[in-house]
Amino acid sequence: MLNLQQILEEIVADNQLTNDNIVRIIQSRNFFSDLRILAFVLEPLRKAVLALEVRSATLADCFLSLARLAAMLNKLPKSFNLGFRGHCAKVINERFNEFDDDKYITCFFLDPRFRSAALKKISFKRIIKCVASIGQRLGFDLYENDILLDQLQQYKEEKDPFDLDLSFAKKSPLNWWKFTATDPEPELLPKVACHLFSICPNSATCERGFSTLGWLFERRLNLKLETLESMCKLITYWKSNFKTELGYYGIDQRKTYVLVMMK
């Protein structure tokens, strides 16, 4: 709509519109400025939805997306449509209450890219409680639980061995934790972190799987269950790993290099 501003204004100026209500709306002084503010609100929401539907999305991404939406809301002009502004604030607060779970803020803190973010003392207490609770469910004894909390404090202060370069977390924070070795102590905090980052916060992957199964089943009604399952796994694998396969990998490689690699 914003891209059509000049065209719409020219149409109105040339009296090519017969609907007086639409003409008045377009000629309104605040119409296009309100649209720009609405686009300002919807853009981070669009990005949040897309970010949370990917396979690599984590609980930390949920927490971060809500925080970004709240920050965006605070930047709205005070004079902008008080009713709409109040509605946005109400929705954001409701979502924050829904996601007010210790696992989300703990996962956010255990993402090394955000561990230095300013958190209140009460938030860190919640993180300690959550980490200890997960350790207990993973079967840690009292001695291991003490080591776990010591490692959490070391992680917070970015001490060795929790001082790896952030480049390891560029693709996924899970990679960063897999490279973190706590020898001679047991790898307790990395185990808790991997547990949290393995939680998928969306059902998009399951929906893609059902969509693939539906597509296969509509075309081949006589498939056995095992065959259908195997075909779905193959399709899912190729969709997830096509960039690492030879056919894709060879696009940017010289013919001689590929021949040497295949010998």
C-alpha positions in Angstrom: 0.0 0.0 0.0 2.8 2.4 0.9 4.5 1.6 -2.4 1.3 2.7 -4.2 1.1 6.0 -2.4 2.1 8.2 -5.3 -0.2 6.3 -7.7 -3.2 6.5 -5.4 -2.7 10.2 -4.8 -2.6 10.8 -8.6 -5.8 8.7 -9.1 -7.6 10.8 -6.5 -6.2 14.1 -7.9 -7.5 13.1 -11.4 -11.0 12.3 -10.0 -10.8 8.7 -11.2 -12.4 7.3 -8.0 -16.1 7.4 -7.6 -16.3 6.2 -4.0 -16.2 9.3 -1.8 -15.4 7.4 1.3 -12.2 6.0 -0.2 -11.2 9.4 -1.5 -11.6 10.9 1.9 -9.5 8.2 3.5 -6.7 8.6 1.0 -6.7 12.4 1.3 -6.6 12.2 5.1 -3.5 13.8 6.4 -2.7 10.8 8.7 -3.6 7.9 6.4 -0.2 7.1 5.0 1.7 8.0 8.2 -0.5 5.6 10.1 0.2 2.9 7.5 3.9 3.5 8.0 3.5 3.0 11.8 1.4 -0.1 11.2 4.1 -1.5 8.9 6.6 -0.7 11.7 4.5 -2.8 14.1 3.9 -5.7 11.7 7.5 -6.1 10.4 9.1 -7.4 13.6 6.0 -9.6 14.1 6.5 -11.1 10.6 10.2 -11.7 11.3 9.3 -13.3 14.7 6.8 -15.8 13.0 9.4 -16.7 10.3 12.2 -17.1 12.9 10.1 -19.4 15.1 9.0 -21.7 12.3 12.5 -22.8 11.3 13.8 -26.2 12.4 16.6 -24.7 14.5 14.3 -22.5 16.6 14.8 -22.7 20.3 13.0 -21.5 23.5 15.6 -18.7 23.6 14.2 -17.5 20.2 10.7 -17.3 21.7 11.9 -15.2 24.6 14.0 -12.9 22.3 11.1 -12.4 19.9 8.7 -11.3 22.6 11.4 -9.0 24.0 11.9 -7.4 20.6 8.1 -7.0 20.1 7.9 -5.3 23.5 10.7 -3.0 22.6 9.0 -2.1 19.3 5.8 -1.3 21.1 7.7 1.1 23.4 8.9 3.0 20.3 5.4 3.7 19.0 4.5 7.4 19.1 2.4 8.3 22.2 0.0 10.1 20.0 -0.6 7.1 17.7 -4.1 5.7 17.9 -4.5 5.1 21.6 -6.9 2.2 21.1 -4.6 0.3 18.8 -1.6 1.0 21.1 -3.5 -0.3 24.1 -4.6 -3.4 22.2 -1.0 -4.1 21.2 0.1 -3.7 24.8 -2.6 -6.0 26.1 -1.7 -8.8 23.5 2.0 -8.6 24.3 1.4 -8.8 28.1 -0.9 -11.8 27.6 1.8 -13.5 25.5 4.4 -12.7 28.1 2.2 -14.3 30.8 1.8 -17.4 28.6 5.6 -17.7 28.2 6.4 -16.8 31.8 8.1 -20.1 32.3 11.6 -20.5 33.8 12.7 -22.7 30.8 12.4 -19.8 28.4 14.5 -17.3 30.3 17.0 -20.1 31.2 17.4 -21.1 27.6 17.9 -17.4 26.7 20.6 -17.0 29.3 22.3 -20.3 28.2 22.6 -18.9 24.7 26.2 -17.6 24.9 25.2 -14.7 22.6 22.9 -13.3 25.2 24.4 -14.3 28.5 25.7 -10.7 29.1 22.2 -9.3 28.7 21.0 -7.3 31.6 18.8 -9.5 33.8 17.3 -8.8 37.2 18.5 -10.6 40.2 15.2 -12.4 40.6 15.6 -13.6 37.0 18.9 -15.2 37.8 17.4 -16.9 40.8 14.7 -18.4 38.5 17.5 -19.6 36.2 19.3 -21.3 39.1 16.1 -23.0 40.2 15.4 -24.2 36.7 18.9 -25.5 36.1 18.9 -27.4 39.4 15.4 -28.8 38.7 16.5 -30.1 35.2 19.7 -31.5 36.7 17.6 -33.4 39.3 15.3 -34.8 36.5 18.4 -35.9 34.6 19.5 -37.9 37.6 22.3 -35.7 39.1 23.1 -36.4 42.8 23.8 -33.8 45.4 27.5 -33.7 44.6 26.9 -33.3 40.9 24.3 -30.6 41.6 26.9 -28.5 43.5 29.2 -28.8 40.5 26.4 -27.9 38.2 25.7 -24.6 40.1 29.4 -23.8 40.2 29.6 -24.3 36.4 26.6 -22.0 36.0 28.4 -19.3 37.9 31.6 -19.8 35.8 29.5 -19.6 32.7 27.9 -16.3 33.9 31.3 -14.8 34.5 32.7 -16.2 31.2 35.4 -18.1 32.9 37.3 -21.1 31.4 36.0 -23.4 29.9 32.9 -21.3 29.2 34.8 -18.7 27.2 34.6 -20.2 23.7 34.5 -17.8 20.8 30.9 -16.8 19.8 31.6 -17.9 16.3 30.8 -21.5 17.4 27.3 -20.4 18.2 26.7 -18.6 14.9 24.9 -21.6 13.4 23.3 -22.8 16.6 24.0 -22.4 20.3 23.8 -26.1 20.6 27.1 -26.3 18.6 28.8 -24.0 21.1 27.8 -26.3 24.0 29.0 -29.4 22.2 32.4 -27.9 21.9 32.5 -27.0 25.6 34.6 -29.5 27.6 34.7 -29.3 31.4 37.3 -31.9 32.1 38.2 -33.1 34.7 34.8 -32.2 36.0 31.7 -34.0 34.5 30.0 -32.1 31.7 26.9 -31.2 33.7 25.9 -27.7 32.6 26.6 -28.6 28.9 24.2 -31.6 29.4 21.5 -29.3 30.8 22.0 -26.8 28.0 21.8 -29.4 25.3 18.6 -30.7 26.9 17.0 -27.3 26.7 18.2 -26.4 23.2 16.9 -29.8 21.9 13.3 -28.7 22.7 11.5 -27.6 19.6 9.1 -24.7 20.4 6.9 -25.1 17.3 4.9 -27.8 15.5 6.0 -26.6 12.0 8.3 -29.6 11.5 5.5 -32.0 12.4 3.1 -30.2 10.1 5.6 -30.5 7.3 5.9 -34.2 8.0 2.1 -34.7 7.9 2.0 -32.7 4.7 4.6 -34.9 3.1 2.8 -38.0 4.2 -0.5 -36.7 2.8 1.2 -35.9 -0.5 2.6 -39.5 -0.7 -0.5 -41.2 0.4 -2.8 -39.4 -2.1 -0.7 -40.7 -5.0 0.1 -44.2 -3.7 -2.7 -45.7 -1.8 -1.2 -49.2 -1.7 2.0 -48.3 0.2 2.8 -50.3 3.3 3.3 -48.4 6.6 7.1 -49.1 6.7 7.5 -48.0 3.0 5.6 -44.8 3.6 7.7 -44.0 6.7 11.0 -44.7 4.9 10.0 -42.4 2.0 9.0 -39.6 4.3 12.3 -39.9 6.1 14.2 -39.8 2.8 12.3 -36.7 1.7 12.8 -35.0 5.0 16.5 -35.8 4.9 17.0 -34.4 1.4 15.1 -31.2 2.3 17.2 -30.7 5.4 20.6 -31.6 4.0 20.5 -30.7 0.3 23.2 -28.0 0.7 25.7 -30.6 2.1 25.2 -33.1 -0.7 27.6 -33.6 -3.6 25.1 -32.3 -6.2 24.8 -28.9 -4.5 28.3 -28.8 -3.2 29.8 -29.3 -6.6 28.2 -26.2 -8.0 31.0 -23.9 -6.8 33.8 -26.4 -7.2 36.1 -27.0 -10.1 35.8 -30.2 -12.0 39.3 -31.3 -11.1 38.7 -30.9 -7.4 35.5 -33.0 -7.6 37.4 -35.7 -9.5 40.1 -35.8 -6.9 37.6 -35.9 -4.0 35.8 -38.9 -5.7 38.9 -41.0 -6.1 
